[in-house]
Amino acid sequence: MAMNIEKPQILPIAEKSLNYCVRDCQWVPVSSRFIAVGEHPNGKGAIEIFKMSNSQNSNKYEIVSEGSIKTDNWIYTSTFDASPISDRHLAVGDCAGKITLHDLERLNSSTADTWQATHNSEKKVKIMSLAGCGGLNIGAGPNELASGGEDGVVKIWDIRSPSKAVMT
């Protein structure tokens, strides 16, 4: 039976209800896991890791939570691009202007934060976007992050030195 499809379609393979507003989602490199980041109704941030798994005796998938943390401020954006695939460190930007790298293997421990920087130390500026490079085995350069703030300023960060931006 031929189907006449004139428009693109989104076909859900699994669904999961959450108790927070999701602002960004990222697939964890080389895995069947993904993360969701966002904000709880009380203004706290959310980072949660999920795994896709097959249901028993069916062709359906289930989304299972593997761990989560709450942060002080809600999170707007995230990326894995400033970390080697083997490390899988997640960079997140929040509404107070902080950029933090989280180790997914230690997400539920107090030492999950591996690196932190502030986009604008003079005032709170929401981080609107993050982009990373150098960490995905491209062959050259240090691991770097670019942060775009609500103030229109873009800063480049070298992960090796969080004290100040390399370029503004």
Secondary structure as a PSIPRED ss2 file (coil, helix, strand):
# PSIPRED VFORMAT (PSIPRED V4.0)

   1 M C   1.000  0.000  0.000
   2 A C   1.000  0.000  0.000
   3 M C   1.000  0.000  0.000
   4 N C   1.000  0.000  0.000
   5 I C   1.000  0.000  0.000
   6 E C   1.000  0.000  0.000
   7 K C   1.000  0.000  0.000
   8 P C   1.000  0.000  0.000
   9 Q C   1.000  0.000  0.000
  10 I C   1.000  0.000  0.000
  11 L C   1.000  0.000  0.000
  12 P C   1.000  0.000  0.000
  13 I C   1.000  0.000  0.000
  14 A C   1.000  0.000  0.000
  15 E C   1.000  0.000  0.000
  16 K C   1.000  0.000  0.000
  17 S C   1.000  0.000  0.000
  18 L C   1.000  0.000  0.000
  19 N C   1.000  0.000  0.000
  20 Y C   1.000  0.000  0.000
  21 C E   0.000  0.000  1.000
  22 V E   0.000  0.000  1.000
  23 R E   0.000  0.000  1.000
  24 D E   0.000  0.000  1.000
  25 C E   0.000  0.000  1.000
  26 Q E   0.000  0.000  1.000
  27 W E   0.000  0.000  1.000
  28 V C   1.000  0.000  0.000
  29 P C   1.000  0.000  0.000
  30 V C   1.000  0.000  0.000
  31 S C   1.000  0.000  0.000
  32 S C   1.000  0.000  0.000
  33 R E   0.000  0.000  1.000
  34 F E   0.000  0.000  1.000
  35 I E   0.000  0.000  1.000
  36 A E   0.000  0.000  1.000
  37 V E   0.000  0.000  1.000
  38 G E   0.000  0.000  1.000
  39 E E   0.000  0.000  1.000
  40 H C   1.000  0.000  0.000
  41 P C   1.000  0.000  0.000
  42 N C   1.000  0.000  0.000
  43 G C   1.000  0.000  0.000
  44 K C   1.000  0.000  0.000
  45 G E   0.000  0.000  1.000
  46 A E   0.000  0.000  1.000
  47 I E   0.000  0.000  1.000
  48 E E   0.000  0.000  1.000
  49 I E   0.000  0.000  1.000
  50 F E   0.000  0.000  1.000
  51 K E   0.000  0.000  1.000
  52 M E   0.000  0.000  1.000
  53 S E   0.000  0.000  1.000
  54 N E   0.000  0.000  1.000
  55 S C   1.000  0.000  0.000
  56 Q C   1.000  0.000  0.000
  57 N C   1.000  0.000  0.000
  58 S C   1.000  0.000  0.000
  59 N C   1.000  0.000  0.000
  60 K C   1.000  0.000  0.000
  61 Y E   0.000  0.000  1.000
  62 E E   0.000  0.000  1.000
  63 I E   0.000  0.000  1.000
  64 V E   0.000  0.000  1.000
  65 S E   0.000  0.000  1.000
  66 E E   0.000  0.000  1.000
  67 G E   0.000  0.000  1.000
  68 S E   0.000  0.000  1.000
  69 I E   0.000  0.000  1.000
  70 K E   0.000  0.000  1.000
  71 T E   0.000  0.000  1.000
  72 D C   1.000  0.000  0.000
  73 N C   1.000  0.000  0.000
  74 W C   1.000  0.000  0.000
  75 I E   0.000  0.000  1.000
  76 Y E   0.000  0.000  1.000
  77 T E   0.000  0.000  1.000
  78 S E   0.000  0.000  1.000
  79 T E   0.000  0.000  1.000
  80 F C   1.000  0.000  0.000
  81 D C   1.000  0.000  0.000
  82 A C   1.000  0.000  0.000
  83 S C   1.000  0.000  0.000
  84 P C   1.000  0.000  0.000
  85 I C   1.000  0.000  0.000
  86 S C   1.000  0.000  0.000
  87 D C   1.000  0.000  0.000
  88 R C   1.000  0.000  0.000
  89 H E   0.000  0.000  1.000
  90 L E   0.000  0.000  1.000
  91 A E   0.000  0.000  1.000
  92 V E   0.000  0.000  1.000
  93 G E   0.000  0.000  1.000
  94 D E   0.000  0.000  1.000
  95 C C   1.000  0.000  0.000
  96 A C   1.000  0.000  0.000
  97 G C   1.000  0.000  0.000
  98 K E   0.000  0.000  1.000
  99 I E   0.000  0.000  1.000
 100 T E   0.000  0.000  1.000
 101 L E   0.000  0.000  1.000
 102 H E   0.000  0.000  1.000
 103 D E   0.000  0.000  1.000
 104 L H   0.000  1.000  0.000
 105 E H   0.000  1.000  0.000
 106 R H   0.000  1.000  0.000
 107 L C   1.000  0.000  0.000
 108 N C   1.000  0.000  0.000
 109 S C   1.000  0.000  0.000
 110 S C   1.000  0.000  0.000
 111 T C   1.000  0.000  0.000
 112 A C   1.000  0.000  0.000
 113 D E   0.000  0.000  1.000
 114 T E   0.000  0.000  1.000
 115 W E   0.000  0.000  1.000
 116 Q E   0.000  0.000  1.000
 117 A E   0.000  0.000  1.000
 118 T E   0.000  0.000  1.000
 119 H C   1.000  0.000  0.000
 120 N C   1.000  0.000  0.000
 121 S C   1.000  0.000  0.000
 122 E C   1.000  0.000  0.000
 123 K C   1.000  0.000  0.000
 124 K C   1.000  0.000  0.000
 125 V C   1.000  0.000  0.000
 126 K C   1.000  0.000  0.000
 127 I E   0.000  0.000  1.000
 128 M E   0.000  0.000  1.000
 129 S E   0.000  0.000  1.000
 130 L E   0.000  0.000  1.000
 131 A E   0.000  0.000  1.000
 132 G E   0.000  0.000  1.000
 133 C E   0.000  0.000  1.000
 134 G C   1.000  0.000  0.000
 135 G C   1.000  0.000  0.000
 136 L C   1.000  0.000  0.000
 137 N C   1.000  0.000  0.000
 138 I C   1.000  0.000  0.000
 139 G C   1.000  0.000  0.000
 140 A C   1.000  0.000  0.000
 141 G C   1.000  0.000  0.000
 142 P C   1.000  0.000  0.000
 143 N C   1.000  0.000  0.000
 144 E E   0.000  0.000  1.000
 145 L E   0.000  0.000  1.000
 146 A E   0.000  0.000  1.000
 147 S E   0.000  0.000  1.000
 148 G E   0.000  0.000  1.000
 149 G E   0.000  0.000  1.000
 150 E C   1.000  0.000  0.000
 151 D C   1.000  0.000  0.000
 152 G C   1.000  0.000  0.000
 153 V C   1.000  0.000  0.000
 154 V E   0.000  0.000  1.000
 155 K E   0.000  0.000  1.000
 156 I E   0.000  0.000  1.000
 157 W E   0.000  0.000  1.000
 158 D E   0.000  0.000  1.000
 159 I C   1.000  0.000  0.000
 160 R C   1.000  0.000  0.000
 161 S C   1.000  0.000  0.000
 162 P C   1.000  0.000  0.000
 163 S C   1.000  0.000  0.000
 164 K C   1.000  0.000  0.000
 165 A C   1.000  0.000  0.000
 166 V C   1.000  0.000  0.000
 167 M E   0.000  0.000  1.000
 168 T C   1.000  0.000  0.000
